[in-house]
Amino acid sequence: MTLASVAPEERPEAALEAVRQGAANLASVERAAAGCQACDLWARATQTVFGTGPVPARLMLVGEQPGDREDLEGEPFVGPAGGILAKALEEAGIDRETAFVTNVVKHFKWKPVAGSKRRLHERPNREEVGACLPWVQSELALVKPEALVLLGATAAAAFAGPKVSVMRERGRPLPLDLAPLVTATVHPSSILRAGAGRDDAYAAFVRDLRGVARWLAKRAA
């Protein structure tokens, strides 16, 4: 039996179990995710947006969900927030091409704007995150990162629980056994919304990523 033959609503858990048994790779898991119907978000999304990057990878970054551009293009972090992330990684001394980048939720959750073709982002709820979580757990098991960076509150809560505060814990190691280093920082989209404080927010984001870069450099030395 292949993952693609599993009922659409049961595929996330089936894929995770297959990965844990060594019976699935990233390509087969991604193919199964393309037909996922474990929550209702698939019905309004253009496509499933899976993670991209090398497998394994020393660094894995996990955000919340695809946005409008990501939903249309089928790749994570290719919109405005992705531009912020790419620039910040470069300033931190990290080659984005060496990192695996993904989201907790694989379908774009949105609402229409009256009188417009725009699609406004909506934060996924706990049930939607829970339904999708096995996909990113499968990615994590396959990527085997040395450093796992959780971008924003949704990703941090999914892995560290709802009581974690990104602003309080940002840049610090989190006591999780998901990777040798697990840390959280803001989602780059929050920088776009920071208004007059955008420069300071961006500088703080780069500092957090530089801390990860230093940790990885020391580990490789």
N, C-alpha and C positions, 0 to 999 in steps of 0.2 A: 504494500500500500504506500502511495506517495502522499506527501503533504497536500498536494493540490487536490487529492481525492477526498480529503477530510472535509466535513461540513464547514461552510464558511464561518459560522459562529464559533466553531471549536478549534479553528486553526491556530490562534495564538498559543494556547496551552500545548497543543500537539507539537507545534514547532519547537517550543522550549524543551519539551521532553526529548524530542529527537536530537536536538543539539547536545543535551546533557548525556545522551547515550552515544554520541559520536556518529550519529546517523544522518546528519544534515550539515551542509555548509551555508555560507551567506547567500549564495545564489539561489539555492533551493528554498531557503527561508523567505527570501525576497519574493520569489515567484508565488509562494503560498500567500504571502501578505497582500499581494495584488488583488486577491479575491476575498479579503477579510470582511466579514459582516458581524463582528463580535459586539459592536455597538451601532447606533443609528447614524454615525457621522459619515459613513461610506456613501449614503444615499445622495448627499448634496455635494460631495467632493468630486473633483475631476479624476483623481487617482490617488493611490497609496504612495506616500513619499517616504522611501526607506533611506537609511543612512548611506553615506559615501565615504570612501577613504581606504587606505591599506588595511589588510587583515593578515596578521596582527598589526597593531599600531601601539606606539609608546604612549600616545595621548588620545583620549576620547572625550569629546565635548557633547553634552546632551542639553538641548533646549526644550521648549514646550511643545510646539506643533508647527506644521508648515503654515506659511502665510499665503497671500494671494498669488504672488509670483511663483512660490515653491509648488503650489497646487497645480499651476498651469505647466510648469517646466519639469516637474517630477524629481527635483533635487532639493535638499535642505540648504537653507541659508544662502539663497541666491538673490534675495530681495534687498531692500535698504538695510535691514538688520544684519544681513550677511555681509554687506559692504563694511559696516562698522566692525564686525567680527574679524574680517580679513585684514583690515587696516591695523586693528589692535594686536592681532597675532604677529603681524610683521614687525610692529614697533617693539613687541615683547621678545623678538628674536626667535619666533616659532614659525616654521614653514607650514602653512595650512595644508599643503599637499601631503605632509607626513602624519596628519591627524585624521582620525575617523570622526565625522560630524553627523549627528542625528538628532532626533526629537523623541520625547516620550510618547506623544500621540502622533499617529501617522496620517491622519486625515485632517483637512482644513475645516475648522468649525467657524462659521460666519453667519452674519445676518445681512439682509439687503438694506440699502439706503433708499428711502422713498424718492422717486423721481431721478434716480441715478443708477448706473450700472456698477457702482462701487460695491465691494463686499467687505463689510467690517468684521474684523477679528472678534471672536468671542472666546473667553477662557473655557477650556474643557472642564467638566465637572468631575467629581471623584469617581463616579461610575465609568465614565468614558476613559479616564486615565487608568483605572483598574483593568478595564477590558483590554487595553492596548499594552499594558506594562510588559506582558510576556515577550512581545516583539523586541523591545529594547533590552530586556534581560537576555534574549537570545543573541542579540548583537554584542552585548557586553561579554558573554561567555565565549564568543568566537574571536572578538578583537583582543581580549586579554590585555587591556591597557595597563601600563605602569601608573599613569595618572588619569583620574576621571574627574572632569570638571562639570559641575551641574550649573547650568545657566538659568537663573531665575527661580521664582518661588515654586512653580509647578514641578519642575524637574527635581528641585531639592526636596519637596514634600513627597514626591513619588518614591524616592530612594531613602530619605532620612526621616520621614514622618512629618505630620502636619505642624509639629511644634518647632521645627527648625526655622530660624530667622536668617534669611540671606544677608540682610544688612548687618546683623550682629555677628554672624559667623563667617562672613566673606573673607576669603584669603587664608583661612585657617584650615588645618587638617581636620576632617570629620572622622569620628570613631566608627567607621564602617569597613567591613572586610571585602568590599567590592573590588578594590584595587589597592596596591601599596600606598598610594596617595589618593584620597578623595577630598575634594574641596568644592566650595560653592562661590559663585559670584553673581552679579546681576545679569539679566538677559540683555543683549545689546539693543533690543528694541526700546528698553527703558531709557537709554541714552538719547534716542530720537525724540522722546517725549519730555526730556528734562528742561526744555526751554532755556532760560538764562543760565541755568546751571549745567548746561550740556558739556562745556569744556572740562569742568571739574569732574563730572560724572565719567567722562571718557578717560581722563587721566587716572582716576581710581580703578577703572576697569583694566587699563593697561598695567597698572601696578600689580593687580591680582594675577594677571597672566604672566608677568615677569617673575613673580614668585614661583609659579609652576615651572617656568623655563629654567630657573636656577636649580630647583629641586631635581629636574630631569638631568641637568648637566652634571650635578654632583653625583647622581646615581650612576651615570655613565663613566665617570672618571675612574 
